[in-house]
Amino acid sequence: MAGELIYFLPTLDPAHSISGRQTVELKGYSHIAPGVEYRIRNRSTRFSTKYDRSDGRLVTLIKTLHDGFTMTRGFYIGRFQPYHNGHHNVIDTIAEEVDELVLGIGSAGDSHSRHDPFTAGERIMMITKSLVDYDLVTYAVPIEDLDRNSVWVSHVQSMSPDFDIAYSNNPLVIRLFEEAGVEVRQSPMFNRDVLEGTEVRDRMVDGGDWQRLVPDPVVEVIEESDGIDRIQQVSDSDSNGI
């Protein structure tokens, strides 16, 4: 196997015992207490940490790097106006391929319009709360628009943690990343005719059933920010040419 993830249980006892329990050698890498759960899932680093209460020592999760094993970080950009179940399903799929995921909040400076009703901060809340129980390390990063396509990837990279793979279905985004030498994978589309930002926003404006198209935490964020009243009001402004 190219890499292993092991729980190390540190001890100063030369007999390698902790609270009377013997430890054993594991392939020459360390001493590990029998019975401590560890698992390797698709060579991932996502584990549930455990604690040895009787000994008072933290069971530490350590990644042992060898034979070329590396962590993979992906990048997925969207406007997330709002974050909806289509996005959520895409991330479900991406999570099987990467250890960490950067979510780029596109058009971060735009808000308070029918097309872009929510602020970058509100969108970060939607994403963070929706993914809180995911077994995946995520970073939500606001990215403002740049009207120079030739340097757009450099702009994104300057605002984001380093990443190995970009996920997109947008032909322009795919082209720009590929020209910059970044691996691009297309993400699957889920019920695109309904799970699409325009459909969700239209239902908000028209008083339709938008709630079932987004995760529950997104409903809470929109209610907290009085988002429905906002998008309905600014839609009236848009229609009047203001």
Residue pairs with C-beta under 8 A, 6 or more apart in sequence:
1 40
1 43
2 43
2 66
2 67
2 68
2 69
3 43
3 63
3 64
3 65
3 66
3 67
3 68
3 69
4 27
4 29
4 40
4 64
4 66
4 69
5 38
5 40
5 45
5 47
5 61
5 62
5 63
5 64
6 26
6 29
6 30
6 32
6 38
6 62
6 64
7 32
7 33
7 36
7 37
7 38
7 47
7 50
7 59
7 60
7 61
7 62
8 30
8 31
8 32
8 59
8 60
8 62
9 18
9 23
9 31
9 32
9 33
9 36
9 52
9 57
9 59
9 60
10 57
10 60
11 17
11 18
11 23
11 31
11 57
15 22
16 22
16 23
16 31
17 23
18 33
18 52
18 55
18 57
19 52
19 54
19 55
21 33
21 34
21 35
22 34
23 31
23 32
23 33
23 34
24 31
24 32
24 34
25 31
26 32
29 64
30 62
32 38
33 52
33 59
36 50
36 59
37 48
37 50
38 47
39 47
42 96
43 69
44 99
45 63
45 71
45 99
46 99
46 135
46 136
46 137
47 61
49 58
49 59
49 60
49 61
50 59
51 58
51 59
52 58
52 59
63 71
71 99
71 100
72 97
72 98
72 99
72 100
72 164
72 165
73 98
73 99
73 100
73 101
73 102
73 161
73 162
73 163
73 164
73 165
74 94
74 97
74 98
74 100
74 101
74 102
74 163
74 164
74 165
74 166
74 167
75 101
75 102
75 104
75 156
75 160
75 163
75 165
75 166
75 167
76 90
76 91
76 94
76 101
76 102
76 103
76 104
76 166
76 167
76 168
76 187
77 103
77 104
77 106
77 143
77 156
77 166
77 168
77 173
78 87
78 103
78 104
78 105
78 106
79 105
79 106
79 107
79 110
79 116
79 123
79 197
80 87
80 103
80 105
80 106
80 118
80 123
80 126
80 127
80 197
81 107
81 115
81 116
81 117
81 118
81 123
81 197
81 201
82 117
82 118
82 123
82 126
82 197
82 200
82 201
82 214
82 218
82 222
82 227
83 123
83 126
83 127
83 130
83 214
83 215
83 218
84 195
84 196
84 197
84 200
84 213
84 214
84 215
84 218
85 190
85 195
85 213
85 214
85 215
86 189
86 190
86 191
86 192
86 195
86 196
88 130
88 215
89 188
89 190
89 195
90 167
90 187
90 188
90 190
91 101
91 103
91 131
91 134
91 136
93 187
93 188
94 101
94 167
94 187
95 101
95 134
95 135
95 136
97 165
97 185
98 136
98 164
98 165
99 136
99 137
100 136
100 137
100 138
100 139
101 136
101 137
101 138
101 139
102 138
102 139
102 141
102 160
102 161
102 163
103 127
103 138
103 139
103 140
103 141
104 141
104 143
104 156
104 159
104 160
105 120
105 123
105 124
105 127
105 140
105 141
105 142
105 143
106 143
106 145
107 116
107 144
107 145
108 120
108 142
108 143
108 144
108 145
109 120
109 144
109 145
110 116
110 145
111 117
111 118
111 119
111 120
111 122
112 119
112 230
112 234
113 234
113 238
114 201
114 205
114 231
114 234
114 235
114 238
115 201
117 201
117 204
117 227
117 230
117 231
117 234
118 126
118 222
118 225
118 227
120 142
122 221
122 222
122 225
122 227
123 140
124 140
124 142
125 221
126 214
126 215
126 217
126 218
126 221
126 222
127 138
127 140
128 138
128 140
129 217
129 218
129 220
129 221
130 215
130 217
130 218
131 138
132 217
139 160
139 161
141 159
141 160
141 161
142 159
143 155
143 156
143 159
143 160
146 152
146 155
149 172
149 176
152 176
153 176
153 177
153 179
153 180
153 182
154 180
163 182
164 183
165 182
165 183
165 184
165 185
166 173
166 177
166 182
166 183
166 184
166 185
167 184
167 185
167 186
167 187
168 174
168 177
168 184
168 186
168 187
169 186
169 187
169 189
174 184
174 186
177 184
178 184
193 199
194 213
195 213
199 213
200 210
200 213
200 214
201 210
201 231
202 208
203 209
203 210
203 213
204 210
204 227
204 228
204 231
204 232
205 231
205 232
205 235
211 219
214 222
221 227
222 228
